[in-house]
Amino acid sequence: MTETLARIALVGDRSAHVVSHTRVPALLEALAVRERLLLDAYWIPTEEAGEPGAVDGFDAVWVVPGSPYRSEAGVLAAIRTAREGGIPFLGTCAGFQHALLEFARHVCGLTDAAHAENEPSAKEPLIAPLACSLVGHEGVVVVEPDSLAQSVTGAERTVERYFCAYGPVRHLDTLRAHGLRFSGRDEDGGVRVAELPGHPFFLASLFQPELSGDRSRPHPMITAWARAAVEHAGRRG
């Protein structure tokens, strides 16, 4: 049993009306009981996430669902800190969308990249309404071989739950050319998982792994992220 305590930042505007938020405490408890992964969780509102040093010193960052966030800038700042600082990162649903947005702006130089939910008047948003909303849907995700996503899930196909209406529609080739890997797609080829090779742990999904199961068995993506957090804490300690 590990005795290393990892400090994790849950970035999002916590609400009892967001189902994924209500499930997180039970998932963290299950990780402690089943996996012996000890996580000291701090919820960081998006308006505070943009302050200098807001997520410095944490062993992992999870940008949780719940958009539109009160502060897009705060979310992007937290993601950038995790990406540049080698802090284990997980982004789900809107966290996935904003991970792509942060990468587009700060790595690819697409400074006008936008999220249509935040900027409805954007002419060519990176993230836009999906042709078919995925709110309340389940779907197959095809996972690329030899990817972090496959090593985490242990499968080449998985069925996942969604609660979103937005997704990436433009500039994907540019993001890929600058190093972002799209390692999971739906059966029609739509991007559903992204990761960053060379980073200790950087994984984001349009689906919500926190909605999987009955909360007593955390999704493999969440478990892997928690393990990365404990490993980061051990190195820091």
Beta strands, then each sheet from edge to edge (+ up, - down):
strand 1: 5-11
strand 2: 38-44
strand 3: 60-63
strand 4: 89-92
strand 5: 127-129
strand 6: 138-143
strand 7: 157-161
strand 8: 166-168
strand 9: 181-185
strand 10: 191-195
strand 11: 202-205
sheet 1: 2+ 1+ 3+ 4+ 11+ 10- 9+ 6- 7+
sheet 2: 5+ 8-
end
